[in-house]
């Protein structure tokens, strides 16, 4: 008898949280016997340039002529519209390196569709770098389906030449938790003869660590070695970071120590990752050993190293150790930057040492570090917490004198503390000043001031701002609940209706959330018939109801004893696919339970 054939080697897919088949997409594992992948080395050559054992002599500088010289000047000037017009009007394809830069610059400005026109103009001259820049642009803009279309439409020779153009899409899919879709892209690469490079594996390794933990991810490292792709510092750092996050800092230290035997010299990032792990569990002796080893191994600590330590000390309230480490790090030529100072100042303010924070703020520039807006906002918050309003006002004057204009965080801090003190008029004045100071209110600003107005009983202003908040596209769910709870406690529904009429008379269209506030208040006060009239007015004014609108009416009808009408409305909405299935089931169950209990 012949012995059964050995099982096939593991694939990348089985080492990750999902397999492509789970996404409902085709998987190509049924192809003929698996060939040995020709995997790029851990230091892949740039796309389109062959990898050679000896470095070729440097190429002479490119000589640009005619339209390409003009194109180069436009790109360097940042006149992308003119560059785009020149590419579109030229009878010949643009110089590819110039086109690649133009594609990248357009994508950085959120214009991937225009970048696609440049790629199209390159024709068959476009390389993996050209397509990769476009794919990355679509991914950064959140247009992943467009990115997949570009990857799928690349010429066969580009598809097979490099993983460079595929990596941004695989990374974007993994970042969004769509690992199964990322594996479908990987599967397509393999079918077209395109081997994953070390960047591809690092992306998948990170997904494996998040999905199944670092122990499973270690198998992927063995797999990539078997395929001829050597792990690099980034590869090992993904594992080290996962070990620290899972609490296995000693294993992370062992892996760090073993890197030279694996052909990889530890770098500052690797040391910083283990250092962060030790700091997080307050093993300061081990942290000191890491610092000494970094100096000994000619891998000196940098600003990131210092920030790891200082941030941890401040977060844990161990400010007495901060000065010691600042002195120790300065001996290694590592001085604090503004991020470090901000962490220290934040810790001082949290512990109530606002005077120390003010003193450090005053001394920062003499230490060669200029405070930024975060520094000022942190101290401002500390002063407000201590009710030191005069000092807070002086600080804001200093901010302007030092060219640090207040931002949203500055205004939100002041508005929040005025509201907490019940001084809503002062808070509202600050709110009104924001546009004059070149700062538009954000969602936090609206939520804070609306909450303060509601608490002060100023419902008319709160409702008007709720409508304004919705009109600007901010999420109003939280403030809607706050207002409706207030209306439920006090009979102020007539005031809400008057606000709606006032807005209409002013030519402002009330938003759905405002109508829902009115409807809920009416239904809770037993005025469902009035609520139905308001709904009719809402529709006639061109404001379309949402799911919440209908749920309010259904429950209002039922609680007033109109169970038949409530069921009829629910049935009608079901037949027109107005409500989602989950809401339909919940409402039907609620009606059944209430009917039985009554």
Protein Blocks (a to p, Z undefined) as FASTA:
>chain_A
ZZddddddddfklmpmbdfklnopacfklgccddddddddfbdcdehiacdfbdcddddd
dddehjlmmmmmmmmnopaklmmmmmmmpmbdcdfklmmmmmmmmmmnopaklmmmmmmm
nmmmlcfklmmmmmmmmmmnopamlmmmmmmmpcfklmmmpmklmmmmmmmmmmnopaml
mmmmmmmmmmnopacdfklmmmmmmmmmmmnojklmmmmmmmmmmnopacdfklmmmmmm
mmmmnopamlmmmmmmmmmmnopacdfklmmmmmmmmmmnopaklmmmmmmmmmmnopac
dfklmmmmmmmmmmnopamlmmmmmmmmmmnopacdfklmmmmmmmmmmnopamlmmmmm
mmmmmnopacdfklmmmmmmmmmmnopaklmmmmmmmmmmnopacdfklmmmmmmmmmmn
opamlmmmmmmmmmmnopacdfklmmmmmmmmmmnopaklmmmmmmmmmmnopafklmmm
mmmmmmmmpccklmmmmmmmmmmmnopacdfklmmmmmmmmmmnopamlmmmmmmmmmmn
opacdfklmmmmmmmmmmnopamlmmmmmmmmmmnomacfklmmmmmmmmmmmmmmZZ
